[in-house]
């Protein structure tokens, strides 16, 4: 960890970027990235490998809240280098960094394709998991990488799946599920390894959350994964999931969800707040119409393309498979509505469109 911290510090100093001070989420939401930009000419002196580590470092420092313009600039420079000389580890760092920053780019296909995919044997389990997690968040299908991983694991050319920890295996399976890659040889290899492990090794709540979503995706895709679950792992994951949904109902929703709820009440519609009857916690439901209204805050969408991220798309897919119609409201669309009457009209039209 200290080595990584030194790397981040060195990269920040090289970029002349001021990291945000410890502060509230509200401050980060309005933080201006116009401070101390590096010049494009200076960045062009960096190698593709250095660019990849800069993207990783900015994601560590700012997450998805800041450094959007700097990240765009780094991607532009990386493209000018055609990402030549990038190692698989650096490729995994780029993928993780972009996903952490919720930053979508077509460059990811070039970064993870070709020779990069052929060298995935150089990645350890943590790095492999980070790469697939990043692809799932950004909804990028790394076809060449998936094919190579399948070949490697089948031939056991690399440290096999037995070297992956329980959390890494769960994330691996979850990522493939988000990418709708369940009915593939790679998923079955991962799932077989999960089912071989003692149930007690999958005890963390986050792991159970991922495994239950794997089960939901299997149900949606018509894939029977329960057949191999001899230890009741999926049952334990569902129990943890259901408990988490109940706990969420007692928590206050986001500003957007509360404001949308107020608008639904203003329309006089019968509703349920944080409805769990669909198998997910839905911000507001109209149960008699089987309509789920979801407030898509910043964490649900790419910060630069505004497209929904992988986990959000998977949730929508599962709700629709359960027979629900969806109204998804992006936070910036809601913010653009001026006044109460505009919000009432907007939501009334959305409901009307589904009932037409």
Buried (B, 14 or more C-beta within 10 A) or exposed (E): EEEEEEBBEEBBEBBEBEBBEEEEEEEBEEBEBEEEBBEEEEBEEBBBBBBBBBBBBBBBBBBBBBBBEBBEBBBBBBBEBEBEEBBBBBBBBBBBBBBBBBBBBEBBBBBBBEEBBEBBEBBBBEBBBBBBBBBBBBBBBBBBBBBBBBEBBEEEEBBBBEEBBBBBBBBBBBBBBBBBBBEBBBBBBBBEBBBEBEBEBBEEEEBBBBBBBBBBBBBBBEBEBBEBBEBEBBBBBBEBBEEBBEEEEEEEBBEBBBBBBEBBEBBEBEBEBBBBBBBBBBBBBBBEBBBBBBBBBBBBBBBBEBBBBBBBBBBBBBBEBBEBBBBBBBBEEBEEBEEEEEBBBBBBEBBEEEEE
